[in-house]
């Protein structure tokens, strides 16, 4: 069955044009991200700066390779046929750009996994997301390796098709699951803050919106790519080239928007308190209190004898379990 949709040469040219627009936008957002991280009053977050630079490097290399492919296909191979050149998935440019795309995807998904772990602070919760991420690693490496060893007519059929389908599916599942875990945890903490500290709106709502927006944007892109490939449409080449800068944009978007919320709520401090029963001592009862900020979430336990107001302005803790959501300080960055 032949591929459907626009001709392959037009798809490649259109994909490079759209990738160029998104790449230029990602450059602007990269500059804003670095400014947000460097201008923070908190400790310099070298991890996020390193990730931002790595994503920029991957998207730049991918864009350069795509330009080379278009120039080779439309100029060097214009006599023998551009479509035959673009359909040849064993070309080194096609294999190389897919390895770069795999690296970009793994870095982006790895950051979301890291944020998810820092929010939950539970290895048990992370077991399945990590397994999905490892599946993405395997299929992401297997796809371009298989492409380098097949004929030009096998992209939508045979072994390569199964590898690519598995890669899109595992990447989509990983992003959906980690985003859902992040949203559930932040929503739970924000709901506690709203219910136990009065009718005041939770300061975590902006963070929740940011996570949902970024996750939905990336997930929809992956879903479209998977649908195009399953339907054997050449539009999947267009979406493939767009995904790389989109991964960078979603990462930058979270840091920039959380940084903006940080600036707007620099002095905001909304603690919350609730009680729990310690069954190990029978009737012993302890008061639990959670301090919620737009930049840091800290869960602490305080003995029942040291009674505190329901929503004090600040607190000390005898036992803390940090869950941070700052884009520029130490710890976790949402």
N, C-alpha and C positions, 0 to 999 in steps of 0.2 A: 504493500500500500504506500503510495507516494505521499510526501508531506503536503499539508494543506496550508492555506493562508497566502501571504504575500510571497513573491519570489525571494529566493535566498539572498541574492545580491542586494536587493532593496532592503531586506531585513537587516543585513549587516551594516549598510550605510546608515539606516535610520537608528539602529542601536548605538552607533558611535556618536551620532549627533545628540541623542538623548543622554548618553553617558557623559558627554562633554558638558552639557548644561548642569547635570547633577554633580559632576566633579567640581565645576567652578563654584557651585553653591556650597559644597563640602569644604572647599578651601576657605571660604569666608567663615564658615562655622568652626573650622579648625582654629583659625586665628582667635575667634571669640572664646573658644574653649580654653586655649592656652592663657588668654588674658584673664578668664574667670579663675583658673587654677592659681595663676601667679599673683593675682591681686587679692587673694583671700587672706584674711587676718589669721587663719589657722595655719598649722604646720603644712609645709609644702608637700603635696601629694605626688610623689615621684612615680608611683604605680600608674596613676591615671594619665600622667603626662607621657609615660612610656607607651601605654596602650594607644593614646591618641596619635602619637608619632608612627607607631607600627601600622595602624589603620590607614593613615595618610600614605605611608610608603606602599602598602599593598594596593590601594586604589590607584596610585600614580603608576606603578608598574603595570597593572592591568590595563589602564587607559592607554599607555604607550604601546603595549602589545596589540591592542585593538586597532590603533592607528596604523601600525605596521601591517596588520592583516588586510585592512581596507586598501591601503596603498598597493600591496602586492597583488591582491585579487583584482582590483579595478584597473591597474596600470600594467604590471608585469605580466599578468595572465589574461589581458583583455582579448588576445587573439585566440587563445586556447579555450577560453570560457571561464568567467569569474565564478559562475555557479558551481562548476566542478571543483574549483579550488576551495571555496567556502564549505562545500559538502565533505571535503576530505578531513575527517576528524583526526587523522594520524599526523597531520602537519604539526611541526614542533611548536608553532605559535599557538595553535588551539590547545595542545597539551599543556604548554607552559602557563597560559592564562587561566586554565582551569585549576592548576595547582595553586596559583596565586589566589584565585577565588576561594578555594578550600581553606587556605590559611586565613583569609579575611573572615570567612564564616566561623571558623573555630575560635578566632580571637574574640569576635563579637559575642558569640554564644558563651564563651568562657567567662567573659566579664559579667554577663547576666547570672551565670552560675555562682560566681564569686559574691555578687550582691545578694543573691538568694541565701547563700550560706551565712553571710554576715548578719542578715536580718533574722533568720531562724535560729542560728547557732545550734544546729542539730545535724549530725552526720546521718542519722537515720532518714530524715526528710530528704536528704540529697542523694540517696542511693539510686533511685530510679532516674532522676535528671542526669546524673553522671553517666549512667549506663547508656542513656539516649545520646549523650554527647560523644561517648566512645564509639557508638554506632555511626555517628556522623563522621568521626575521624576515619573509621574503616571505609565507609562508602565514599567519602571525599577523596581518599587516596586511591581507592580501587577504580573509580570512574575514569580519571585521566590516564591511569596506567593501562586500563583496558582499551581506551581510545587510541593509545599509541600502538596497539597491536592488532587493530581490526581494519577492515576495508572501509572505503568512504561511504558505502551504502548502509551501514549498520547502526547509525546513530539512533534511529527510532525502532530498532529491532534487535533481536539477539541478546547477547550477554550485556553489552553496553547499555541497552535500554533499561534492563533490570537494575544495574548499578546506579544509573542516574535517577530513576524513580525512587529507589531506596534512599538515595542521598537527600532529595527534596523532601521526602516524607519524614525522615528522621530529623532534619533541620527544622521543619515546621513543628513537629511534635515537641522537640526540645524547647523551642521558643514559647510555644503555647503553655507548656507545663510550668516552666520557670516564671513566666509572667503571671500566671494564675497564682502560684505560690507567693510571689511578692505582693500581689494585690490583696490576697486573703490576709496575709500577716499585717500589712499596713492598715487595711480596713479594720481589722480586729482591734488593733491598738488605738486607732482614731476613734472607734466606736466607744471603747472604754473611757477615753478622755472626755468625749462629749457627754456620756451618760453620768459619769461620776464627778465631773467638774462643772455641772450645771448645763445650761443651754448654749454655752459658748461653742462656736463652730470649731471643729478640730483643725489644728494647724497642719495636720498631715494630709488634709484633703488635696491641696495643690500637688503634693508628691504623688498621691494616688492617681490623680489625673495625668500626670506626666508619665508614669509607668504604663498606664492603660494606653495612652496615645502612642508611645513609642512601640509597645508590643503589638498593638493593632496595625500600625503602619507597616512594620516589618513582616508580620504574619500574613497580611493581605498580599504583599508582594510575593512571598514564598508560595502562597496558595495559587496565585495567578500563574506563576512559573510552573508549578506542578500540573495545573490544569492544561496549560498550553502543551506541555510535553506529552501528557497522556493522550491528548487529542491529536498528537502528531502535527502540531502547527509550527510553522517557522517563526511565529511570534515568540517562541521560547528563547530564541537567540536575542531578541530585543530585550526581553525581561532579564535574561542572564547578565547582560552587560549593565543593566540598570541596578541590579541588586548590590553590586560591589560598592558604589558610592552611597547607596541607601543604608548599608550597614554602618558606614562611617557617620552618616547624617543622624541616624537614630541614637548612636552613642553620644555624639556631640550635643544633640538636642536635650538629652537628659541632664547633662552637666550644666549646660547654659541655663536651662529653665529652673533647675534647683538652685543654681547660683543666684539667679534673679529673685527667687522666692526668699533665699537667705538674706539678701540685701533688704528686702521689704519687711522681713520679720526678724531682723538682727537682735532686737531686744525682747522678742516674744518668748515667754516661758510658761508653758501650760502643763503643770504636773497633774497626775491623777493618782488616786489611792483606792484600794479595795482590800478586803480582808479574805483570808483563807484559813482553813483549819488544818492543823498538823495532827494527823491520825496516829502518828508514832507515839505521841505522849498522851493519847486518850483525849483529855479535855483541853490540852494546851492550844492556845489560839494565837496566831501571829497576824500582824498587820503588814500587808504588802502594799508598796507604793511604787508607782511608775512615773518617772519624770519624762515628759514628752516635749521635745523641741523640734523645730523644722530641721535642725542640723544634727541632733543627737537624741536617740531614745535610750534610756537607761532604766533597767528594771532592777529594783532593790528590795531587800527584805529588812524590816525593822522590827525589833521586839515589840510585843504588844504593850509592854510597860511604858515604852517611850511614845506616848500618844502624840500624834501630829495632826495639824489641821488637814481637812480633806484635800485642799488644793493650795499648799504653801508655795511661796515664790521660789524657794530653793530647798535642797535637802542634802543630808549626808547619808551614807550607806555603809552598812556593815558587811553586806554581801552584794556585789554587783555583777550583772551580766549584760555587757554593752551590746546594743543593737543600734548601729549608727546609720544615718542616711544622708551624710554630707558629701558633696561632690568634690570638695577641695581639701578636707582635713584628713587626719589619720583614720584608719578603720575602713568601714564600708561606704561605698558611694552608690546611691540610687540613681 
